[in-house]
């Protein structure tokens, strides 16, 4: 009896994503592209969207189509509210509408880069956004 072993060939990444900034644990960087990626990473990346879609399906089955449409329009309107260009949006209205304001997650205590407080010159930023240069 001649049993040949089946060898698993490692997959080679053709192009590596390299950037000069510190990556998040969920982003694909050179190390994460070459290392083993846990299966839960992709699940965790899409968790909030999946929960929202599931809740909208349940709401549609219970209340009809108008309720998820209304909530979707409310979320769209909440995302359209503008702030001054030098202020970062916290998306608090969207969190309240989806119920995420009551939960504490990874992004709340590990300080994601998009939540960093950085102050720029307010007048310069507004003038640049309006196309006014001196």
C-alpha positions in Angstrom: 0.0 0.0 0.0 1.6 3.2 -1.2 0.1 6.3 0.6 1.4 9.6 -0.6 1.2 12.5 1.7 -0.5 15.6 0.6 1.5 18.7 1.2 -0.2 22.1 1.7 1.6 24.8 -0.1 1.6 28.2 1.6 -0.1 31.0 -0.3 2.2 33.8 -1.5 1.0 37.4 -1.3 1.9 39.2 -4.6 1.7 42.8 -3.2 2.1 43.7 0.4 0.3 46.7 1.9 2.9 48.8 3.5 2.3 52.2 5.1 4.2 54.4 7.5 1.5 54.6 10.2 0.7 52.2 12.9 -2.1 49.8 11.8 -5.2 48.8 13.7 -5.5 45.1 14.7 -8.3 44.7 12.1 -6.4 46.2 9.2 -4.4 44.2 6.7 -0.7 45.1 7.0 2.5 43.3 5.9 2.6 41.2 9.1 -1.1 40.3 9.0 -0.9 39.4 5.3 1.9 36.9 6.0 0.8 35.6 9.3 -2.2 33.5 10.2 -5.4 35.5 10.3 -8.0 34.3 12.8 -11.5 33.5 11.3 -13.2 35.8 13.8 -11.5 38.9 12.5 -13.8 39.2 9.5 -16.8 38.4 11.6 -15.9 41.1 14.1 -15.3 43.7 11.3 -18.9 43.2 10.0 -20.6 42.6 13.4 -22.4 46.0 13.6 -23.6 45.9 10.0 -24.8 42.3 10.4 -26.7 43.1 13.6 -28.3 46.2 12.0 -29.4 44.2 9.0 -30.7 41.4 11.2 -32.7 43.9 13.3 -34.1 45.5 10.2 -35.3 42.1 8.8 -37.0 41.3 12.1 -38.6 44.8 12.2 -39.8 44.3 8.6 -41.4 41.0 9.4 -43.2 42.4 12.5 -44.1 46.0 11.4 -43.9 46.0 7.6 -41.6 47.7 5.1 -42.3 51.3 6.3 -40.4 50.9 9.6 -37.0 49.8 8.3 -37.3 52.4 5.5 -38.1 55.2 8.0 -35.1 54.1 10.2 -32.9 54.0 7.2 -33.9 57.5 6.2 -33.3 58.7 9.8 -29.8 57.3 9.8 -29.1 58.9 6.4 -30.3 62.2 7.7 -28.2 61.9 10.8 -25.1 61.2 8.7 -25.7 64.3 6.6 -25.5 66.7 9.6 -22.4 68.7 9.0 -19.9 70.1 11.4 -17.2 72.7 10.9 -14.4 71.2 8.8 -11.8 71.3 11.6 -14.0 69.3 14.0 -14.2 65.5 13.7 -17.7 64.0 13.9 -18.4 61.5 16.7 -21.5 60.0 14.9 -23.4 60.2 18.2 -26.8 60.5 16.4 -26.1 57.4 14.3 -25.0 55.5 17.5 -28.2 56.5 19.3 -30.4 55.5 16.3 -28.8 52.0 16.1 -28.5 51.5 19.9 -24.7 51.4 19.9 -24.5 54.3 22.4 -25.3 51.8 25.2 -22.4 49.4 24.5 -18.7 49.7 25.2 -16.6 48.1 22.5 -13.0 47.9 21.3 -13.2 51.3 19.6 -14.3 53.0 22.9 -11.3 52.3 25.1 -8.4 51.6 22.7 -8.6 55.0 21.0 -8.8 54.4 17.2 -6.8 56.9 15.1 -10.0 58.5 13.7 -11.0 59.4 17.2 -7.8 61.1 18.1 -8.2 64.7 19.2 -6.1 66.9 17.0 -6.5 70.6 16.8 -5.7 72.4 13.6 -6.0 76.1 12.9 -9.7 76.6 12.6 -9.5 79.7 10.4 -7.0 78.1 8.0 -9.1 74.9 7.6 -12.4 76.8 7.0 -10.7 79.1 4.5 -9.2 76.2 2.7 -12.6 74.4 2.5 -14.2 77.5 1.2 -11.4 78.1 -1.3 -10.4 81.4 0.3 -6.6 81.9 0.3 -4.6 84.9 1.4 
